[in-house]
Amino acid sequence: MDDFEPPPILPIIEDELQKYLLCPESLPIHEYERSQQIWLRNSIPEELIKYELSPVSTTLRVQRDLDSGRIIGFREVALNSVGATAKNSMSFDRAPAPPTDSTKGNALYVPFQPGSFPEPILNLPEQHILDKSGFLTVPPGFSHSLDIQDNKKLLEETDTTHGNLKTLNLLDVIHKEQHFLGELKSQEIESTNVENKLESNVLPEEEDIVPKEPQIINLSTLSHPHNSTVKNSEWAVLLDPNKPVNDFNKKIPDMAKRFPFELDPFQKLAILQLEQHNHVFVAAHTSAGKTVVAEYAIALSQKHMTRTIYTSPIKALSNQKYRDFRDEFNDVGLITGDFQINQKASCLIMTTEILRTMLYCGSDITRDLEYVIFDEVHYINDRDRGHVWEQVLIMLPTHVCVVLLSATVPNTVEFADWLGRTHQRKVYVITTLKRPVPLQHFLYTGRWGGSRDERFLILEAEKWSEEGYIKANTALECLKDKNIKFLNNKQEKTLWIALVDHLRKCDLLPVVAFIFSRQKCDTNAKILSSLDLTTEKEKHQIHVFFSKCIRSLNESDQKTPQIIKMRDILSRGIGIHHSGVLPIIKEIVEMLFQKGFIKILFATETFAMGVNMPARTVIFDSVMKHDGIEHRHLLPAEYIQMAGRAGRRGKDDKGTVILLCKMSIPSESCLKAMMIGLPSKLTSQFRLTYGMVLSLLRVETLSVEGMMSRSFGEVDHQKKVTDIKVELEEVEKKLEELGKDQLSSYLQPLVKFYDTASAYMEQRKSVMADLLTSPKIQKCIVPGAVILITYKIHINKLALVLSVDRSKKSTAYKVLVLTDFQPKNSNPGEKRADFWYQMLALTKDKVFVPNTTSTGHEILTISGLDIFEITSKEVKIKTDIVVQDWQKRQIERFRNDPPGETCREAIQELLKLSILTNEDRQDDVLKQLHFIKDLKVNDQNLYFSLTKMYELKEKLLDHLSSTQIPNFEEQFETVFERKFLEEKKKDLEFQLSNASLILYPDYQNRIKLLRKLDYVDPKNRVKLKGKVACEMGMNELLITELVLEDVFINLQASEVAALLSALVFRVKLRGSFNEFEEELTPTLKEGIQKIKSHHEKIAAMELELGIQTDEFQTDLNFGLVHVVYRWANHEEFSEIMKLTDIQEGIIVRCIQQLNETIIDVRDAAKIIGDPALQKKMEDASASIKRNIVFAESLYTQDFKL
């Protein structure tokens, strides 16, 4: 028991706390003897005052002897843009970026100064630090001085202190004049030399544009191009390629590149402009030789030791161009989303999207850039990608020369004028309709047996053959079977075998058959399995080349079903080319076709884009296609682009185009519109994206409004800006004059009437455009209907509708109205604004009734805004006879003829209705229809707008009493003039403001969404989430939300890759996604739900703000998740193809795009400082970037037949 002690008693807490608080020296931390051993260090006090050195503001420049080049000294010169870096300056004098970011730039960098935006000017107040009044102006020992002011040399000959004239020494004056005149003479000689040099560079085509007066450049006032204006001249200069170019070799004796053939005039004109570093726009048919212009620009830049960028619409075309230009020029590089070759080359080939990214990210390549070549510019009409071209053209720096290559389009001058106005530089346009190989267009109605040779010519040299069209219809009628509505595979096979036999007999092979369905291309090749078009020697060459090309693939990939099938098809001289074909197989097909081994190629329209791959014959399986929205006929531009592949320059005298007529022949009007109709105009597809908005907001001197205002869609507004400014100045002057006299108090009721009436008229104007397109309203406004109008001086008149002309843009109504008879050449009165007469109409309670003793009439053409009321009355009369009678009496010799009987009846009926209406019997005779109550307009948007309009009309009735005063018009004129000018001023100011831009409401809505999601602050400064979004090439908001919400944190790399595939996969599935959902892991299913949740959240926000984007208004497609998951887990490609019906080429393209998205997420992880996510993205990229999916392009290797 002695071993046990009483339990311990806990100390009192208050005493312990008091001990530590009052005696801190007793704390154990002061018992340093018990602490760990430490090593003392030497103190360095200087480290406490360490600071970063300021950047050096000067440098030493070598001075050399001009004759020998020997260094004779050094000179200290000031540096421009001291301290400027890629993160804080848009100047080209800023410090170079690190080598890792020199090519593609970095999302944290600011772009270089775009040529279309004005350079920022630092507006500091002028400060006079020193008072110069007391300074001596005459040096000691001199009798006079030379004072330089405003670039003019003035002799100091007066005493500025006393203001009295000095005593003149005539000898000194003579010496001074000789000295001064000598300097002027030397300046005149230099000016003459400059003038002669300028005149020698003027082309004959420019004589009407280049000013004839001497051009004297004052270096001290030379400003940025934005300060210079070109008045009374267009920015586009159209050059005539039909005229011979004289003395071409004399003008360019030392060409940068010599061609082994005689250049066409349009090529010479383009080269002359390239030599003068001018913007050039060349529009010509396919295979006309536009590539010559591109090659010369590349050669010229290499001669100048600068750089050229060649952009193409698609990645495949970039690879092809790389091969062609590499054979022609040694120093060529290629940049794609996941592949780079020779990034430091003088000529870089890339897609337009990559160039846009480089410009936004401040790539240092821009410094040395001289030419940017845009191929296939007509693809600016593409709804999904056309906006990229506009962004790039706007963002290019001033020193870059633009070369535009396009198919023939009708508005080249308009587009060039926009580009020139945007960059304040002339653009030289060269359009040629000459086709190197003329085309013949045929209809083929053959099927089998004796009909196999039934081919009818319908168009040659732009001349339509009516005879051929009739014969084709007759021939097809003989073959028609009422029981057959479409051809089955067996009948298709018979038709194609017969057609190929006919083509072979007529020596029209090789042929490209354009079919607007991937599945049908495969089917046609399959049903022709019995057709063999190659010799044994050709079979051997095809086999050797095919085996050599796929040798780099592993053994399993070589056994992919598509590769096995294509080896057999190609050996028989048949090829397939569409997006479902593996990229490496497509390249094999292209190379074999170029060498003539493929005799018939079934292809979709993408084959018509890009490099020169002509055939002798082009076949159209159909002239109908589905464009993703509707099933429609081919557009002229589409048909011409594909038909242009017919005819090989230097091999064929003519190209043959054949349209297959299986069950019917397209109408004559349809064929003419397609074959000889005008191609589609270049139209703006400019739209806002979240990435563009955030990229511009992070740069202080750039703005989204500036980008929008410079888009091609705002070109008409740009042209009117100067006139609007002039008109605004005139309105302000008039208001300033009127401002001297204030409106009296007794006029205030009229002011209130004006305000209310103006609001009513504005609301009425906004609703009438949509209202008149309503079917219910259109049924009421027909010939014979009676309406109430106000049109100029015709105030509150009943009008008889004679005709209605509805067009796409507007609707015009031809109406008969009554007038007071006026003698010939009488003056109807002072012309006023239409709004004045509309205001007066609102004060009238009675309709116009002419003087019965002198009733006249007139036929007017009015718009929907001139219609004030629609009545229930309809006059049964032949209105077309009334119009013809009026038109006849407008001819001079019939001018005094009386109206015809029908016209008189119409006049009498209108007069009777007008009189009865004013006799308070309106409801019995002429009821004015209420749009909601009587006409039952129940469209939701129109209903609310009409309700608001009628509410304003009720308010207007309360103010009508103020108009019932003596001399109303005279009193109201004072109010109207003042208020009308004030409103006009507001309207003009609005037109000059950003709010008038077409996309401005969309921009405001997107800013609201970005603020809600915390991408920008209330002052539109980009925050961390915005910077992360700038790293994304697509799906900026959704991926940023997924990254910052840690959706990927618990996922494996393969699972992340699988889930992200939903953001890039856009192909419609035949079945439902539920069929594949069972194969997914629980983690993947959970990830899908999280992604859907974030997607639906942003979609709901967009819907609330009225934003329309395909990204969030269409559902995500998770149909490839299970395939990518298996691929990322290193399964063989041939095995994963068994999991889906999606074609191999589409899967490969999807995974390649997926890798670009993964790389974007990896870069975003660097910004937010998440090394775990960065490592996971690198692993995900490595897991999918392998084998056949990322096989190297044959065009980047040395594979040649």
C-alpha positions, 0 to 999 in steps of 0.5 A: 500500500506504500507504493500508492500515492494520492492523485495529483491535484491540477494547478489553478489555471488563473495562477498559471496564466498570471505567471506566464503573462507577468513573467515571460522570461520564465517561458521555456523558449528562453532556455536556449541551453536546452535548444538545438545547436545552431551555427552562427553566420556573419552579418551582412548589413548591405543585404538589408538595402539590396534593390533591383537596378533600374534598366539601362537607358542608353547603349553604345553604338559603333561608329565606322568609317563609311569607306573601309568599315573600320571602327573609329569610335563609339557613341552613346545613344538613348534607348527607346521603351526602357523597361518595356517587356512582353508583359507591360508594353505593346511596343516593338522596342520591348525586350524579347521574350524567353526563347520558349515563348518566342514562337507562340507567345504566352497568354500573359503577354500583351500583343504588339500594337495592331495597325488598325488601332491608334497608338496610345498617346500620353496626354500630359499637360504642357509645363513651362519650367523655365522662362525663356524671355531673359535668354540671350539669342545672339552669341558673343562675337556675332551680329545676328542669330538663327532662331528655329521655330516651327521648322522655319528659319527666321533671321533675328533682325529686331530688338525683342526687348525694346521693339525698335529696329536695329541699324542695318548693315547692307553688306551683312544683309547680302551675306545673310541672304546668300547663305540663306538662299544657298540652303534653300537651293540645296533643299529644292534639289533634294525635293526635286530628287524625291519628286522624280523618284516618286513619279518614277514609281507610279504605275499607269493604273495609279495615275488617277489616284496618286496626287500630281502635286509635289509631295513634301515630307516634313520629318518633324511632323511625320505622324502615325498612319492613323493621323493621315487621312485620304480624302475623296478616294477609295482605299481599294484600287482595282487593277485591270488584268486584261491589259498587258503589263509593259516593261515588267522586266525593266521595272523589276530587273532583279526578281526575287524568284524566276519562274520557268513560264511566262507569267499571266498579267494578273500575276505580274500586277500582283508581283509589282505591288508586292515589290512596293510592299502594298496590300494585294487581293487576288481573286481568281478561279481554281488552278488559275495560278494564285500560288505564284503570288504566294511563292513570290511573296515568300521569295521576296521576304527571304531576299529581304531576310524577313519572315512570311506566314502562310495561313490555310483554312485547315490543318491538312492543307497546311501539311500539303503546303509545307511539302510543296514549299519545302521543295521550292524553298529550303527555309520552311517551317510548320506550326500546328496545334501539337506539332512544330517543325523548324519554328525559326524558319523564314516561312511558317505555315499554319492555320488562321486560328494559330496565327490569331493565338500568336497575335493575341499572345504577343509572339516575337515572330511578329517583329520580323514579319513582312508578309502574311498570306491568306489562302482561300479567303472566301472561307471568311463566309464560314459561319463557325470560323469566318470571324477568325479571319477578321480578327487576324486582319484587324490585329496585324501590325502596321508593317505587315503586308497582307496578301489575300488569295481567293476564289472569284467573289463579286465584292472584292473591292468592298472587302479590300476597301474595308481592309484599307480603311481599317489599316489606313493603307491602299489595297490593290485588287486584281480579279481575273475571270480567265480560266486556264482550262475552259470547262464543258458542263454535261448532264448524264442520263445513262444507266445501262446498256445502250443508254451508257453514252447519253451525255448532253452538253448544256454549258460551254464558255458561259453559253447555255444550251437549251437544246442539250437540256431538252434532249437530256429531259427527253432521254431521261423520260424514256428510262423512268419507271414509276415504280422506282423512286430511288436506285438500290445498290445493284442499280447504282453499281450498274450505273457507275460501271456503265459511266466508268466504261463511257469515261474510259472510252472517251479518254476522260479519266482520271475523275473526281466524283463529289458525293456529299455523304461519307457513307455513300462514298464508302458504299460506291467504292464497295459496290465497284469491287469488280472494277479494276482500272490499273495495270500490273505495273501500277498495282506493284507501284501502289503496293510498294508505296502503300507498304512504305507509307504504313511501315512506321505504324506498329503491327497492330495498327497495320491490321486496322480494318480501314487500312486493309480495305483501302489497300485493296481498293487503291490497288484497283485504281479507286480511292476514297477521300473524306473526313472519316478516312484516317489522315495517313490514308488520306495523304496516301490517296492524295499522293497517288491521285497526283501521280495518276494512279487513282482513276476514280476518286469518291470524295466529299467537298473538302477535297476541292479545297487547297492544293492543285489536284486537278482531274480531267473530269469532275462528276457530281453525284447530286446537286443537293447537300445538307449544310448542317441546318437544311437540305439545299442546292449547291451555291454557285461558289461551292459548285465553281470551286469543285467544278474547277478541279476539272482540267489539268493545266498543260495536259488538257485542252478542256475540263469536263464536268458531269452532273448525274441525273438518276431519277430527275433533272434539276430545273433549268433555273436551278442549274443556271443559278448554280453554274453561271450565277454570281458567287456568294459575296464576302460577308462578315461572320464576326461574332464575340467569343469569351476568349476574345473578350477576355484577351482584349480586356487584359490589354489597357490600350485595346478594347472590345468595342474597338474590335467590333467597330473595325469588323467587316460588319460595321463597314457601312457605319465606318464610311458614314462616321465623317458625315455624321460628325459634320452633321453633328457639328451643324446641329450643335451650331443651330442649337447654339443659335437657338439657345440664346432664346429660352422657351417661354412658360406658356409653351411648356404644355406644347413641350410635354405634348412633343415629348409624349408624341415622340415617345409614342412615335418611337414605340410605334416605329419599333413595333410596325416593322414586325407587325406588318410581317404578321400574316393577320396584318398582311391579309388586311393590307391588300389591293382595295383596302382603305387605310389612314396614312400620313406621308410628307404633306399628305396629312391624315388622309384616307388611302386606297391600297393599289399594290403591295410589293414585298421584298426581303428587306422591306415592303412598299405600298402603292396607294391612291390619295386625294389632293387639292387641285394645284396648277402646274409648277405650283409650289406646295410649300416649304419642305419639312422633316417627315416627323413634323407632318407626323406630329401634326397628324396626331393633332387632327381629329378629322381626315383630310377632305379636298375642296369638292370644286377642285379635287385632285389625286395622286398615287404614292409609294409609301412604307409601313411606317406611313400607315397610321390606321387600318380600316375595315373597308375594302373597295371592290375595284380593279386597282391595276387599271388605276395604276396603269391609268396614272402611269399613262398620264405621267407621260408628257403627251398624255399629261392633260388627259382626264382620268379613266373611268375606273380611276374616277370611281376610285376617287369618288369612293375615297371622297365619299368615305372621307366625307362620311368619316368626318360626319361622326358616322365612322363606326358605321362607315369606316371602322379603324381596326384595333391590332389586339382587340379586332385583329387578334395579334397574339404573338407574345413579343408583339402583344406587349409592344402593342400594349405599351404603344396603346398606353402611350397613345392614351397618354397622348390624348391627355395632351391634345387639348394643349394643341387646340390653340390659335396659331397652333402650327406657328407656336408649335414650330418653335418648340418642334425646331428646338426639340427636334434638333435636341433629339437629332443631336442625341441620335447622332451622338448615339451613332458615334458611340459604341452603343450603336454597334451591332454586337454591343448588346451582346457584349454587354450581356457577356460582360454581365455573365463574366462578372457573375462568374468572377472572371472580371471585376466591376471595372472590367479588369481581368481576374485570375479566372479570366487569365486561366480562360485566356489559355483555352483555345475553346470552351474557355468558361466550362474548362476554367470552371472545371479546373478551378472547382477541382473536378479533375482532382480525384480522377486518373489521367485516362479518366480526365482525357475521356471526360474532356473528349465530350468538349471536342466531339461534335458528331451525331451518334446513330444510337443513344449514349445510354448504350455505352454508359454501362461500360463506364466506371463509377468515377467516369459517371460521376465526372459526367454528371459534374460536367453536365451540372457546370454546363447547364449552370452556364447555359441557364445564365446565358439564357437569362441574359439572352446570349446565344452560343452553340457552345452552351445552347447545345448538349455535350456529346459523351458518345466517345468517352468509353472509346477515349478511356480505352485508348488512354489505357493503352488498348490497341486502335483496332480493338477500340474500333470494335466499340463504336460505329464512328469512322476511324478518321473522325476518332483520330481527329477528335483525339488530336483536338483533345490533346490540344485541350489537354495542353491548354489545361496543363498551361492553366495549371501553371498559372494557378500554381497546381503542380499536381494537375499539371503533372496529371495533364502531362500524363493524360497527353502522353497516354493518348499521344501515340501510334496511329492517332499521332502518326507523322504526316507523310508531307513532313517526311520524304515519301515520294512516288 
